[in-house]
Amino acid sequence: MSDSDSFINEVSEEVRRERLYRYVRRYGWIAILAVVLLVGAAGWYEWQKAQTRQQAQAFGDAILAALNEPERAARAEALAAIDAPSDGGRAVLALLTAAEQGSENPEAAAERLLTMADSQGVPMVYRQLATLKAVTIQDSGLSVEDRRARLEALAGTGGLVRLLAEEQLALLDLEQGNRDAALERLQRIVEDAEATAGLRQRAGQVIVALGEEPAA
């Protein structure tokens, strides 16, 4: 390589280096800001996870403490005073509180459950469980028409909830003296492939008690 070529290469390299330094001085703050934001976001995410864990642990501890109360009324009162950290937590809390209230104040228990069942912010599975629990509470004050309407809505869904609703509808038919309708529902449960062994057994026992034989 000639001296002129070497000189040109050195000049070109210096120009590129100077251009790079100029870009760094002009735009380097963007890279620094990106690093700061990345580190800050990671730290905030970890802090949020730690806060969520602490809230969940405090919520669980409060529930356990409430359930350790010796009297049912005291347990219900302690559960009702707990502040749940999420919609799912509020749903679990409502189910537990209603279970403690059921025998002492069945109307209040049913009202609490149906309020949760009608809340759009609560996950569907909890709303379905609340409805099933509410319609099975004795002396809840719910009319037969209301109970049937809610159960028929559940029977239109899929999975085990549908069959549990059918079971309660069969019992409701018996309560109203409609033996044939109850037997038809119970036989469908016995024959349903999605029915659990326990549910199928319960349905079969009621069929036998009514003087009939469950389907094979």
SEKOLVEX-446300 format. One record per atom (N, C-alpha, C): residue number from 1; atom name; x, y negated, z negated. Coordinates in steps of 0.02 Angstrom, whole numbers, plus 50000, padded with zeros to 5 digits. Example, Ala and Ser with C-alpha at 12.3 -4.5 7.8 and 13.67 -1.06 7.14 Angstrom:
BEGIN
REC   n atom    c1    c2    c3
REC   1    N 50660 50284 49610
REC   1   CA 50615 50225 49610
REC   1    C 50660 50165 49610
REC   2    N 50642 50112 49646
REC   2   CA 50684 50053 49643
REC   2    C 50645 49998 49606
END
This chain:
BEGIN
REC   n atom    c1    c2    c3
REC   1    N 50043 50060 50000
REC   1   CA 50000 50000 50000
REC   1    C 50045 49938 50000
REC   2    N 50026 49888 50041
REC   2   CA 50067 49827 50046
REC   2    C 50053 49782 49986
REC   3    N 50100 49733 49978
REC   3   CA 50091 49686 49922
REC   3    C 50027 49646 49929
REC   4    N 50008 49630 49991
REC   4   CA 49947 49590 50002
REC   4    C 49885 49630 49982
REC   5    N 49885 49696 49999
REC   5   CA 49828 49739 49981
REC   5    C 49823 49745 49905
REC   6    N 49881 49753 49872
REC   6   CA 49881 49759 49799
REC   6    C 49855 49695 49767
REC   7    N 49876 49639 49795
REC   7   CA 49853 49574 49768
REC   7    C 49778 49566 49776
REC   8    N 49752 49586 49835
REC   8   CA 49680 49581 49847
REC   8    C 49641 49625 49799
REC   9    N 49667 49686 49786
REC   9   CA 49632 49731 49740
REC   9    C 49631 49703 49669
REC  10    N 49687 49673 49648
REC  10   CA 49691 49644 49582
REC  10    C 49642 49585 49575
REC  11    N 49638 49545 49627
REC  11   CA 49593 49489 49626
REC  11    C 49520 49513 49623
REC  12    N 49505 49565 49663
REC  12   CA 49437 49592 49664
REC  12    C 49418 49621 49596
REC  13    N 49466 49656 49565
REC  13   CA 49454 49685 49499
REC  13    C 49442 49631 49448
REC  14    N 49479 49577 49452
REC  14   CA 49471 49522 49405
REC  14    C 49404 49487 49415
REC  15    N 49383 49481 49477
REC  15   CA 49318 49451 49492
REC  15    C 49261 49493 49463
REC  16    N 49267 49559 49474
REC  16   CA 49216 49604 49446
REC  16    C 49214 49601 49370
REC  17    N 49273 49599 49339
REC  17   CA 49276 49596 49266
REC  17    C 49245 49530 49241
REC  18    N 49260 49476 49274
REC  18   CA 49233 49412 49255
REC  18    C 49157 49411 49263
REC  19    N 49133 49443 49318
REC  19   CA 49061 49446 49329
REC  19    C 49027 49487 49275
REC  20    N 49060 49543 49255
REC  20   CA 49033 49585 49202
REC  20    C 49028 49546 49137
REC  21    N 49081 49510 49119
REC  21   CA 49081 49470 49058
REC  21    C 49026 49418 49060
REC  22    N 49016 49390 49117
REC  22   CA 48965 49338 49124
REC  22    C 48895 49368 49112
REC  23    N 48885 49427 49141
REC  23   CA 48820 49462 49130
REC  23    C 48810 49479 49056
REC  24    N 48864 49502 49023
REC  24   CA 48859 49520 48952
REC  24    C 48842 49459 48911
REC  25    N 48875 49402 48927
REC  25   CA 48861 49341 48889
REC  25    C 48789 49317 48901
REC  26    N 48765 49328 48962
REC  26   CA 48699 49304 48979
REC  26    C 48643 49350 48955
REC  27    N 48653 49416 48961
REC  27   CA 48600 49464 48946
REC  27    C 48616 49512 48889
REC  28    N 48672 49504 48857
REC  28   CA 48690 49550 48804
REC  28    C 48641 49551 48746
REC  29    N 48610 49492 48734
REC  29   CA 48563 49488 48678
REC  29    C 48504 49536 48687
REC  30    N 48487 49551 48751
REC  30   CA 48431 49597 48764
REC  30    C 48448 49667 48739
REC  31    N 48510 49689 48752
REC  31   CA 48530 49755 48728
REC  31    C 48531 49758 48652
REC  32    N 48557 49704 48621
REC  32   CA 48559 49701 48548
REC  32    C 48488 49703 48519
REC  33    N 48443 49664 48550
REC  33   CA 48374 49662 48527
REC  33    C 48341 49731 48535
REC  34    N 48356 49765 48590
REC  34   CA 48327 49832 48601
REC  34    C 48350 49880 48547
REC  35    N 48414 49877 48529
REC  35   CA 48440 49921 48477
REC  35    C 48407 49905 48410
REC  36    N 48400 49840 48394
REC  36   CA 48369 49820 48331
REC  36    C 48296 49845 48328
REC  37    N 48260 49836 48385
REC  37   CA 48190 49858 48386
REC  37    C 48185 49933 48379
REC  38    N 48229 49969 48411
REC  38   CA 48228 50042 48407
REC  38    C 48241 50066 48336
REC  39    N 48291 50038 48304
REC  39   CA 48307 50057 48235
REC  39    C 48249 50037 48189
REC  40    N 48221 49978 48200
REC  40   CA 48166 49955 48158
REC  40    C 48104 49999 48166
REC  41    N 48089 50019 48228
REC  41   CA 48031 50061 48240
REC  41    C 48040 50130 48207
REC  42    N 48101 50157 48212
REC  42   CA 48114 50221 48180
REC  42    C 48106 50217 48104
REC  43    N 48132 50162 48076
REC  43   CA 48125 50153 48004
REC  43    C 48053 50144 47982
REC  44    N 48015 50106 48022
REC  44   CA 47944 50095 48006
REC  44    C 47906 50160 48010
REC  45    N 47921 50202 48061
REC  45   CA 47886 50266 48069
REC  45    C 47900 50312 48009
REC  46    N 47962 50315 47987
REC  46   CA 47978 50357 47929
REC  46    C 47945 50330 47866
REC  47    N 47941 50264 47860
REC  47   CA 47908 50235 47801
REC  47    C 47833 50252 47802
REC  48    N 47802 50249 47861
REC  48   CA 47732 50265 47867
REC  48    C 47719 50338 47849
REC  49    N 47763 50383 47872
REC  49   CA 47755 50454 47855
REC  49    C 47761 50464 47780
REC  50    N 47808 50431 47748
REC  50   CA 47817 50437 47676
REC  50    C 47755 50411 47639
REC  51    N 47727 50354 47663
REC  51   CA 47667 50327 47632
REC  51    C 47608 50375 47638
REC  52    N 47601 50405 47698
REC  52   CA 47546 50453 47709
REC  52    C 47553 50513 47664
REC  53    N 47614 50538 47656
REC  53   CA 47625 50595 47611
REC  53    C 47608 50577 47539
REC  54    N 47629 50518 47518
REC  54   CA 47614 50497 47450
REC  54    C 47539 50490 47438
REC  55    N 47503 50461 47487
REC  55   CA 47431 50453 47481
REC  55    C 47396 50521 47477
REC  56    N 47417 50567 47520
REC  56   CA 47387 50634 47520
REC  56    C 47399 50669 47454
REC  57    N 47460 50663 47428
REC  57   CA 47476 50695 47365
REC  57    C 47436 50665 47308
REC  58    N 47431 50598 47307
REC  58   CA 47392 50565 47254
REC  58    C 47318 50584 47259
REC  59    N 47293 50589 47320
REC  59   CA 47223 50609 47330
REC  59    C 47211 50680 47304
REC  60    N 47255 50726 47321
REC  60   CA 47249 50794 47298
REC  60    C 47253 50799 47222
REC  61    N 47300 50762 47193
REC  61   CA 47307 50763 47120
REC  61    C 47244 50737 47086
REC  62    N 47214 50684 47115
REC  62   CA 47153 50655 47086
REC  62    C 47095 50705 47089
REC  63    N 47090 50741 47144
REC  63   CA 47037 50792 47151
REC  63    C 47047 50847 47099
REC  64    N 47108 50872 47093
REC  64   CA 47121 50925 47044
REC  64    C 47105 50902 46973
REC  65    N 47124 50841 46958
REC  65   CA 47110 50814 46891
REC  65    C 47035 50810 46879
REC  66    N 46998 50789 46930
REC  66   CA 46925 50783 46922
REC  66    C 46893 50852 46913
REC  67    N 46917 50901 46951
REC  67   CA 46888 50968 46947
REC  67    C 46906 51003 46881
REC  68    N 46954 50977 46846
REC  68   CA 46973 51006 46781
REC  68    C 46930 50980 46724
REC  69    N 46886 50932 46739
REC  69   CA 46841 50908 46686
REC  69    C 46795 50965 46664
REC  70    N 46782 50972 46599
REC  70   CA 46744 51030 46574
REC  70    C 46670 51030 46592
REC  71    N 46640 50971 46600
REC  71   CA 46568 50967 46614
REC  71    C 46556 50951 46688
REC  72    N 46502 50981 46716
REC  72   CA 46485 50970 46786
REC  72    C 46471 50896 46800
REC  73    N 46435 50864 46756
REC  73   CA 46419 50793 46767
REC  73    C 46482 50751 46767
REC  74    N 46529 50768 46722
REC  74   CA 46592 50730 46719
REC  74    C 46633 50742 46782
REC  75    N 46631 50803 46808
REC  75   CA 46668 50818 46870
REC  75    C 46639 50778 46928
REC  76    N 46573 50776 46932
REC  76   CA 46541 50738 46986
REC  76    C 46558 50664 46981
REC  77    N 46556 50637 46921
REC  77   CA 46571 50566 46911
REC  77    C 46644 50551 46929
REC  78    N 46690 50594 46908
REC  78   CA 46761 50584 46923
REC  78    C 46774 50589 46998
REC  79    N 46742 50636 47031
REC  79   CA 46751 50643 47104
REC  79    C 46724 50582 47141
REC  80    N 46667 50557 47119
REC  80   CA 46636 50499 47152
REC  80    C 46679 50436 47145
REC  81    N 46721 50434 47094
REC  81   CA 46762 50375 47081
REC  81    C 46827 50375 47121
REC  82    N 46843 50431 47154
REC  82   CA 46906 50436 47191
REC  82    C 46901 50398 47257
REC  83    N 46954 50363 47274
REC  83   CA 46957 50327 47338
REC  83    C 46994 50370 47389
REC  84    N 46958 50395 47438
REC  84   CA 46988 50439 47489
REC  84    C 47028 50398 47540
REC  85    N 47085 50424 47563
REC  85   CA 47127 50385 47609
REC  85    C 47108 50390 47682
REC  86    N 47060 50433 47700
REC  86   CA 47043 50444 47770
REC  86    C 46971 50467 47776
REC  87    N 46946 50469 47838
REC  87   CA 46878 50493 47850
REC  87    C 46872 50566 47831
REC  88    N 46922 50606 47848
REC  88   CA 46922 50677 47830
REC  88    C 46922 50686 47754
REC  89    N 46962 50645 47720
REC  89   CA 46965 50648 47647
REC  89    C 46898 50629 47616
REC  90    N 46865 50578 47643
REC  90   CA 46800 50558 47618
REC  90    C 46749 50614 47628
REC  91    N 46755 50650 47683
REC  91   CA 46708 50704 47696
REC  91    C 46718 50761 47646
REC  92    N 46780 50779 47633
REC  92   CA 46795 50831 47584
REC  92    C 46770 50810 47515
REC  93    N 46781 50748 47499
REC  93   CA 46760 50721 47434
REC  93    C 46684 50723 47427
REC  94    N 46649 50706 47480
REC  94   CA 46576 50708 47477
REC  94    C 46550 50779 47468
REC  95    N 46581 50826 47501
REC  95   CA 46561 50896 47494
REC  95    C 46572 50921 47423
REC  96    N 46630 50905 47395
REC  96   CA 46645 50926 47327
REC  96    C 46598 50893 47276
REC  97    N 46586 50829 47285
REC  97   CA 46543 50792 47239
REC  97    C 46472 50819 47242
REC  98    N 46447 50831 47302
REC  98   CA 46380 50858 47310
REC  98    C 46374 50927 47278
REC  99    N 46427 50967 47283
REC  99   CA 46426 51033 47253
REC  99    C 46418 51028 47177
REC 100    N 46450 50978 47147
REC 100   CA 46444 50969 47075
REC 100    C 46377 50938 47056
REC 101    N 46348 50898 47100
REC 101   CA 46285 50865 47086
REC 101    C 46225 50910 47099
REC 102    N 46235 50962 47139
REC 102   CA 46179 51002 47164
REC 102    C 46128 51024 47113
REC 103    N 46151 51050 47057
REC 103   CA 46104 51075 47006
REC 103    C 46078 51020 46960
REC 104    N 46119 50970 46948
REC 104   CA 46100 50917 46902
REC 104    C 46056 50864 46936
REC 105    N 46075 50846 46997
REC 105   CA 46039 50793 47033
REC 105    C 46035 50812 47107
REC 106    N 45992 50860 47124
REC 106   CA 45991 50886 47193
REC 106    C 45973 50833 47245
REC 107    N 45929 50786 47228
REC 107   CA 45911 50735 47277
REC 107    C 45970 50690 47293
REC 108    N 46008 50671 47242
REC 108   CA 46068 50629 47253
REC 108    C 46120 50668 47294
REC 109    N 46127 50732 47280
REC 109   CA 46176 50774 47316
REC 109    C 46157 50778 47390
REC 110    N 46093 50790 47404
REC 110   CA 46071 50795 47474
REC 110    C 46079 50728 47509
REC 111    N 46062 50674 47475
REC 111   CA 46069 50607 47505
REC 111    C 46142 50592 47522
REC 112    N 46188 50610 47477
REC 112   CA 46259 50599 47489
REC 112    C 46282 50639 47551
REC 113    N 46261 50701 47555
REC 113   CA 46281 50743 47610
REC 113    C 46254 50719 47677
REC 114    N 46191 50699 47677
REC 114   CA 46161 50677 47740
REC 114    C 46187 50609 47762
REC 115    N 46207 50567 47714
REC 115   CA 46240 50504 47732
REC 115    C 46304 50517 47769
REC 116    N 46342 50567 47744
REC 116   CA 46403 50585 47779
REC 116    C 46388 50618 47846
REC 117    N 46336 50660 47848
REC 117   CA 46319 50695 47910
REC 117    C 46298 50646 47965
REC 118    N 46270 50589 47946
REC 118   CA 46247 50539 47994
REC 118    C 46301 50486 48010
REC 119    N 46359 50493 47980
REC 119   CA 46413 50445 47991
REC 119    C 46454 50464 48053
REC 120    N 46459 50418 48100
REC 120   CA 46494 50432 48163
REC 120    C 46570 50436 48154
REC 121    N 46596 50406 48100
REC 121   CA 46668 50407 48091
REC 121    C 46696 50471 48061
REC 122    N 46652 50515 48039
REC 122   CA 46673 50578 48007
REC 122    C 46681 50633 48060
REC 123    N 46734 50673 48056
REC 123   CA 46743 50728 48104
REC 123    C 46681 50773 48106
REC 124    N 46666 50798 48166
REC 124   CA 46604 50836 48177
REC 124    C 46598 50897 48132
REC 125    N 46652 50932 48121
REC 125   CA 46649 50993 48080
REC 125    C 46624 50977 48010
REC 126    N 46645 50921 47981
REC 126   CA 46622 50902 47914
REC 126    C 46549 50881 47915
REC 127    N 46528 50848 47968
REC 127   CA 46458 50828 47974
REC 127    C 46413 50888 47978
REC 128    N 46435 50939 48014
REC 128   CA 46395 51000 48020
REC 128    C 46391 51037 47953
REC 129    N 46447 51042 47919
REC 129   CA 46447 51074 47853
REC 129    C 46403 51037 47804
REC 130    N 46405 50971 47806
REC 130   CA 46363 50930 47762
REC 130    C 46289 50942 47774
REC 131    N 46270 50947 47838
REC 131   CA 46201 50960 47854
REC 131    C 46179 51028 47828
REC 132    N 46219 51079 47840
REC 132   CA 46203 51146 47816
REC 132    C 46196 51148 47741
REC 133    N 46242 51114 47707
REC 133   CA 46240 51113 47634
REC 133    C 46178 51077 47609
REC 134    N 46161 51021 47640
REC 134   CA 46105 50980 47617
REC 134    C 46039 51018 47622
REC 135    N 46029 51054 47677
REC 135   CA 45964 51087 47687
REC 135    C 45957 51149 47643
REC 136    N 46011 51173 47613
REC 136   CA 46007 51232 47570
REC 136    C 45999 51214 47496
REC 137    N 46004 51150 47480
REC 137   CA 45997 51129 47410
REC 137    C 45924 51133 47388
REC 138    N 45911 51169 47335
REC 138   CA 45844 51174 47308
REC 138    C 45821 51107 47278
REC 139    N 45758 51091 47288
REC 139   CA 45728 51029 47260
REC 139    C 45766 50967 47284
REC 140    N 45786 50968 47347
REC 140   CA 45824 50911 47374
REC 140    C 45779 50853 47393
REC 141    N 45714 50865 47397
REC 141   CA 45668 50812 47418
REC 141    C 45661 50806 47493
REC 142    N 45697 50846 47531
REC 142   CA 45692 50844 47604
REC 142    C 45629 50880 47626
REC 143    N 45595 50852 47675
REC 143   CA 45535 50883 47701
REC 143    C 45553 50943 47744
REC 144    N 45505 50988 47752
REC 144   CA 45516 51046 47796
REC 144    C 45532 51024 47867
REC 145    N 45497 50972 47889
REC 145   CA 45508 50948 47958
REC 145    C 45578 50921 47967
REC 146    N 45603 50884 47917
REC 146   CA 45671 50857 47921
REC 146    C 45722 50912 47921
REC 147    N 45713 50961 47876
REC 147   CA 45760 51017 47873
REC 147    C 45761 51055 47938
REC 148    N 45702 51069 47966
REC 148   CA 45698 51106 48029
REC 148    C 45730 51068 48087
REC 149    N 45717 51004 48090
REC 149   CA 45745 50964 48145
REC 149    C 45821 50963 48142
REC 150    N 45849 50956 48083
REC 150   CA 45921 50955 48077
REC 150    C 45951 51024 48092
REC 151    N 45919 51076 48070
REC 151   CA 45944 51144 48084
REC 151    C 45939 51161 48158
REC 152    N 45886 51141 48190
REC 152   CA 45878 51155 48262
REC 152    C 45932 51119 48302
REC 153    N 45950 51058 48279
REC 153   CA 46005 51022 48313
REC 153    C 46070 51060 48306
REC 154    N 46082 51089 48247
REC 154   CA 46143 51128 48237
REC 154    C 46141 51193 48276
REC 155    N 46082 51223 48282
REC 155   CA 46075 51286 48318
REC 155    C 46090 51277 48393
REC 156    N 46087 51215 48416
REC 156   CA 46102 51202 48486
REC 156    C 46176 51194 48500
REC 157    N 46218 51196 48447
REC 157   CA 46290 51192 48457
REC 157    C 46318 51262 48466
REC 158    N 46384 51267 48471
REC 158   CA 46415 51332 48481
REC 158    C 46448 51358 48418
REC 159    N 46471 51421 48423
REC 159   CA 46511 51450 48370
REC 159    C 46471 51471 48309
REC 160    N 46507 51477 48254
REC 160   CA 46477 51503 48192
REC 160    C 46424 51456 48164
REC 161    N 46431 51391 48175
REC 161   CA 46381 51343 48149
REC 161    C 46312 51359 48177
REC 162    N 46310 51377 48240
REC 162   CA 46246 51394 48273
REC 162    C 46213 51452 48236
REC 163    N 46251 51503 48220
REC 163   CA 46222 51562 48188
REC 163    C 46202 51548 48115
REC 164    N 46242 51509 48081
REC 164   CA 46224 51490 48012
REC 164    C 46159 51449 48012
REC 165    N 46151 51406 48061
REC 165   CA 46089 51367 48067
REC 165    C 46030 51413 48082
REC 166    N 46041 51463 48125
REC 166   CA 45988 51512 48140
REC 166    C 45968 51550 48077
REC 167    N 46017 51568 48037
REC 167   CA 46001 51603 47974
REC 167    C 45957 51560 47930
REC 168    N 45974 51496 47922
REC 168   CA 45934 51452 47880
REC 168    C 45865 51440 47911
REC 169    N 45861 51438 47977
REC 169   CA 45795 51430 48009
REC 169    C 45752 51491 47996
REC 170    N 45782 51551 47995
REC 170   CA 45744 51611 47980
REC 170    C 45717 51608 47909
REC 171    N 45758 51585 47862
REC 171   CA 45735 51578 47793
REC 171    C 45680 51526 47788
REC 172    N 45686 51474 47829
REC 172   CA 45635 51422 47829
REC 172    C 45569 51449 47858
REC 173    N 45574 51492 47909
REC 173   CA 45514 51525 47936
REC 173    C 45480 51567 47882
REC 174    N 45519 51604 47844
REC 174   CA 45491 51644 47790
REC 174    C 45458 51599 47737
REC 175    N 45490 51543 47723
REC 175   CA 45462 51496 47674
REC 175    C 45394 51471 47696
REC 176    N 45384 51465 47761
REC 176   CA 45320 51441 47788
REC 176    C 45273 51498 47806
REC 177    N 45293 51560 47789
REC 177   CA 45249 51618 47801
REC 177    C 45250 51644 47872
REC 178    N 45300 51625 47911
REC 178   CA 45304 51648 47981
REC 178    C 45353 51707 47985
REC 179    N 45328 51766 47965
REC 179   CA 45370 51825 47961
REC 179    C 45398 51847 48029
REC 180    N 45356 51847 48080
REC 180   CA 45378 51870 48145
REC 180    C 45434 51827 48174
REC 181    N 45427 51762 48167
REC 181   CA 45479 51717 48192
REC 181    C 45545 51727 48155
REC 182    N 45539 51739 48090
REC 182   CA 45600 51751 48050
REC 182    C 45634 51816 48071
REC 183    N 45595 51869 48081
REC 183   CA 45623 51933 48102
REC 183    C 45657 51927 48171
REC 184    N 45627 51889 48215
REC 184   CA 45656 51880 48282
REC 184    C 45724 51845 48277
REC 185    N 45728 51793 48236
REC 185   CA 45792 51757 48228
REC 185    C 45844 51803 48196
REC 186    N 45825 51839 48145
REC 186   CA 45872 51883 48110
REC 186    C 45897 51939 48155
REC 187    N 45854 51966 48196
REC 187   CA 45876 52019 48242
REC 187    C 45926 51991 48293
REC 188    N 45915 51929 48314
REC 188   CA 45962 51898 48361
REC 188    C 46030 51889 48329
REC 189    N 46031 51872 48265
REC 189   CA 46095 51864 48229
REC 189    C 46131 51931 48226
REC 190    N 46094 51984 48208
REC 190   CA 46124 52051 48203
REC 190    C 46156 52072 48269
REC 191    N 46124 52054 48325
REC 191   CA 46147 52076 48391
REC 191    C 46199 52029 48421
REC 192    N 46209 51971 48391
REC 192   CA 46254 51921 48420
REC 192    C 46327 51941 48410
REC 193    N 46365 51940 48464
REC 193   CA 46435 51961 48461
REC 193    C 46478 51912 48421
REC 194    N 46455 51849 48413
REC 194   CA 46494 51800 48377
REC 194    C 46481 51802 48302
REC 195    N 46432 51840 48280
REC 195   CA 46416 51843 48209
REC 195    C 46471 51879 48170
REC 196    N 46488 51852 48112
REC 196   CA 46537 51886 48069
REC 196    C 46504 51945 48035
REC 197    N 46546 51990 48007
REC 197   CA 46519 52049 47974
REC 197    C 46475 52029 47915
REC 198    N 46497 51977 47877
REC 198   CA 46457 51955 47820
REC 198    C 46390 51927 47840
REC 199    N 46389 51886 47892
REC 199   CA 46327 51857 47916
REC 199    C 46280 51911 47942
REC 200    N 46308 51958 47981
REC 200   CA 46267 52013 48007
REC 200    C 46238 52055 47951
REC 201    N 46278 52065 47899
REC 201   CA 46254 52105 47842
REC 201    C 46197 52069 47805
REC 202    N 46204 52004 47795
REC 202   CA 46152 51966 47761
REC 202    C 46086 51969 47800
REC 203    N 46092 51959 47866
REC 203   CA 46033 51961 47908
REC 203    C 46000 52030 47905
REC 204    N 46042 52083 47907
REC 204   CA 46015 52150 47904
REC 204    C 45980 52164 47838
REC 205    N 46007 52139 47783
REC 205   CA 45976 52150 47718
REC 205    C 45907 52117 47714
REC 206    N 45901 52056 47742
REC 206   CA 45836 52022 47742
REC 206    C 45786 52061 47785
REC 207    N 45809 52087 47841
REC 207   CA 45765 52126 47886
REC 207    C 45739 52188 47848
REC 208    N 45784 52222 47814
REC 208   CA 45764 52281 47775
REC 208    C 45715 52261 47721
REC 209    N 45728 52205 47688
REC 209   CA 45682 52182 47635
REC 209    C 45613 52166 47662
REC 210    N 45609 52149 47726
REC 210   CA 45545 52135 47758
REC 210    C 45511 52198 47785
REC 211    N 45543 52257 47773
REC 211   CA 45513 52320 47793
REC 211    C 45528 52341 47863
REC 212    N 45580 52312 47894
REC 212   CA 45599 52330 47962
REC 212    C 45670 52357 47962
REC 213    N 45690 52382 48021
REC 213   CA 45758 52408 48029
REC 213    C 45797 52360 48073
REC 214    N 45860 52343 48053
REC 214   CA 45901 52300 48098
REC 214    C 45919 52337 48161
REC 215    N 45929 52299 48214
REC 215   CA 45949 52329 48278
REC 215    C 46016 52363 48271
REC 216    N 46026 52415 48309
REC 216   CA 46090 52452 48306
REC 216    C 46145 52409 48335
END
